[in-house]
Amino acid sequence: MTDFSNKVTLITGGACGLGRLIAQKMAAKGSRVVLWDIAEESLANTASEISAAGHQVTTYYCDVSDRETVYDLAEKVKKEVGKVDIVINNAGVVCGRPFLECKDEQLERTLRVNVLAHFWTVKAFLPDMIRTNSGHIVTVASAGGIVGSAGLVDYAASKFAAFGFDEALRAELKKQRLNIHTTVVCPYFIRGEMFAGVRTRFSFLLPILDPEKVSERIVKAIALKKQRLIMPPLVYTTWPLRLLPVSIFDKVATFLGINDAMDEFQGRRS
Ligand SMILES: NC(=O)c1ccc[n+]([C@@H]2O[C@H](COP(=O)([O-])OP(=O)(O)OC[C@H]3O[C@@H](n4cnc5c(N)ncnc54)[C@H](OP(=O)(O)O)[C@@H]3O)[C@@H](O)[C@H]2O)c1
């Protein structure tokens, strides 16, 4: 397993939810963590928790959808903290409404945060990884990046893009024979604020996932340089199911309840 001591891990959306838990676990395994987020109060709280546990943490207020901010802050991080070894593109947003009820600004925001931000962070940190021929880029996508469902048009579009981003980037890095790894993470719904209110029809097949377990598996996947982490296992069946006629694929998806999952979505109250 990779030793994370002397490594620097940058986590976007690291103040809350999954990002916070990943940060705590990476820090506990010896990595110095750098957190970027727009949730200022949570950023300060998470940093206090990590430093109180005796680990190294640095935080920056950063809207990852703003390209110039990402480039400027990346330079600041390199000067103040050092070379970033692991980038975890985790910040994410969702509109959570049927497509025509989503405001244009919300649709744009989903794409800017869930996709374009990955371009800017990787453009900012990959050159150093190439120079040292080492590094790891983690893309937190979603099961919504493997199968689209009702109420998640903006989100699925952005997560399919994130999935493709990881796959194409991995191909480029391999083609250049670089020792830089990528991991794409595709969980089904996770208990927490982002998807508060969602429901599942068959919890034994498609459980609402435990954030602690998901974050543990992400850290383990990074340590093992696993290229793809999908959970729960049923999500894998999407690919063979696509060999069936679309009408049957759609019926299976609807039977599993995924097109009703967002009916009582509340999301973040803040
Ligand atoms: N939760 C799930 O069920 C689930 C399932 C599959 C995949 N995922 C993915 O997992 C990742 C983390 O999700 P989560 O549940 O931990 O979400 P979360 O609890 O909402 O945390 C996301 C964090 O990102 C921050 N953020 C939002 N926009 C940002 C921006 N422009 N710049 C910087 N930070 C920003 C949020 O700040 P604010 O609170 O101020 O918005 C929040 O602190 C996301 O990519 C999500 O799509 C989540």
Ligand as a Chemical Component Dictionary entry (heavy atoms), coordinates in Angstrom:
data_LIG
# 
_chem_comp.id                   LIG 
_chem_comp.type                 NON-POLYMER 
_chem_comp.pdbx_formal_charge   0 
_chem_comp.three_letter_code    LIG 
# 
loop_
_chem_comp_atom.comp_id 
_chem_comp_atom.atom_id 
_chem_comp_atom.alt_atom_id 
_chem_comp_atom.type_symbol 
_chem_comp_atom.charge 
_chem_comp_atom.model_Cartn_x 
_chem_comp_atom.model_Cartn_y 
_chem_comp_atom.model_Cartn_z 
_chem_comp_atom.pdbx_ordinal 
LIG N1  N1  N 0  -23.863 12.693 -1.836 1  
LIG C1  C1  C 0  -24.104 11.747 -2.723 2  
LIG O1  O1  O 0  -25.113 11.029 -2.656 3  
LIG C2  C2  C 0  -23.134 11.520 -3.843 4  
LIG C3  C3  C 0  -23.262 10.375 -4.637 5  
LIG C4  C4  C 0  -22.369 10.171 -5.679 6  
LIG C5  C5  C 0  -21.374 11.100 -5.920 7  
LIG N2  N2  N 1  -21.278 12.207 -5.136 8  
LIG C6  C6  C 0  -20.252 13.175 -5.443 9  
LIG O2  O2  O 0  -19.375 13.246 -4.343 10 
LIG C7  C7  C 0  -18.831 14.572 -4.249 11 
LIG C8  C8  C 0  -19.003 15.096 -2.838 12 
LIG O3  O3  O 0  -20.385 15.069 -2.534 13 
LIG P1  P1  P 0  -20.917 15.377 -1.053 14 
LIG O4  O4  O 0  -22.111 14.537 -0.837 15 
LIG O5  O5  O -1 -19.801 15.336 -0.098 16 
LIG O6  O6  O 0  -21.412 16.889 -1.266 17 
LIG P2  P2  P 0  -21.522 18.061 -0.179 18 
LIG O7  O7  O 0  -21.775 17.474 1.160  19 
LIG O8  O8  O 0  -22.510 19.021 -0.738 20 
LIG O9  O9  O 0  -20.056 18.708 -0.168 21 
LIG C9  C9  C 0  -19.571 19.336 -1.315 22 
LIG C10 C10 C 0  -18.681 20.463 -0.895 23 
LIG O10 O10 O 0  -18.238 21.134 -2.105 24 
LIG C11 C11 C 0  -18.421 22.516 -1.906 25 
LIG N3  N3  N 0  -18.550 23.248 -3.167 26 
LIG C12 C12 C 0  -19.667 23.436 -3.915 27 
LIG N4  N4  N 0  -19.395 24.232 -4.960 28 
LIG C13 C13 C 0  -18.079 24.550 -4.861 29 
LIG C14 C14 C 0  -17.229 25.368 -5.633 30 
LIG N5  N5  N 0  -17.670 26.034 -6.703 31 
LIG N6  N6  N 0  -15.935 25.496 -5.254 32 
LIG C15 C15 C 0  -15.485 24.850 -4.156 33 
LIG N7  N7  N 0  -16.248 24.082 -3.383 34 
LIG C16 C16 C 0  -17.539 23.929 -3.722 35 
LIG C17 C17 C 0  -19.685 22.594 -1.085 36 
LIG O11 O11 O 0  -19.850 23.880 -0.522 37 
LIG P3  P3  P 0  -21.369 24.402 -0.251 38 
LIG O12 O12 O 0  -21.900 23.543 0.835  39 
LIG O13 O13 O 0  -21.194 25.826 0.143  40 
LIG O14 O14 O 0  -22.105 24.212 -1.553 41 
LIG C18 C18 C 0  -19.405 21.503 -0.068 42 
LIG O15 O15 O 0  -18.579 21.984 0.964  43 
LIG C19 C19 C 0  -19.560 15.394 -5.298 44 
LIG O16 O16 O 0  -18.783 15.486 -6.473 45 
LIG C20 C20 C 0  -20.800 14.578 -5.588 46 
LIG O17 O17 O 0  -21.318 14.816 -6.868 47 
LIG C21 C21 C 0  -22.125 12.431 -4.095 48 
# 
loop_
_chem_comp_bond.comp_id 
_chem_comp_bond.atom_id_1 
_chem_comp_bond.atom_id_2 
_chem_comp_bond.value_order 
_chem_comp_bond.pdbx_ordinal 
LIG N1  C1  SING 1  
LIG C1  O1  DOUB 2  
LIG C1  C2  SING 3  
LIG C2  C3  SING 4  
LIG C2  C21 DOUB 5  
LIG C3  C4  DOUB 6  
LIG C4  C5  SING 7  
LIG C5  N2  DOUB 8  
LIG N2  C6  SING 9  
LIG N2  C21 SING 10 
LIG C6  O2  SING 11 
LIG C6  C20 SING 12 
LIG O2  C7  SING 13 
LIG C7  C8  SING 14 
LIG C7  C19 SING 15 
LIG C8  O3  SING 16 
LIG O3  P1  SING 17 
LIG P1  O4  DOUB 18 
LIG P1  O5  SING 19 
LIG P1  O6  SING 20 
LIG O6  P2  SING 21 
LIG P2  O7  DOUB 22 
LIG P2  O8  SING 23 
LIG P2  O9  SING 24 
LIG O9  C9  SING 25 
LIG C9  C10 SING 26 
LIG C10 O10 SING 27 
LIG C10 C18 SING 28 
LIG O10 C11 SING 29 
LIG C11 N3  SING 30 
LIG C11 C17 SING 31 
LIG N3  C12 SING 32 
LIG N3  C16 SING 33 
LIG C12 N4  DOUB 34 
LIG N4  C13 SING 35 
LIG C13 C14 SING 36 
LIG C13 C16 DOUB 37 
LIG C14 N5  SING 38 
LIG C14 N6  DOUB 39 
LIG N6  C15 SING 40 
LIG C15 N7  DOUB 41 
LIG N7  C16 SING 42 
LIG C17 O11 SING 43 
LIG C17 C18 SING 44 
LIG O11 P3  SING 45 
LIG P3  O12 DOUB 46 
LIG P3  O13 SING 47 
LIG P3  O14 SING 48 
LIG C18 O15 SING 49 
LIG C19 O16 SING 50 
LIG C19 C20 SING 51 
LIG C20 O17 SING 52 
# 
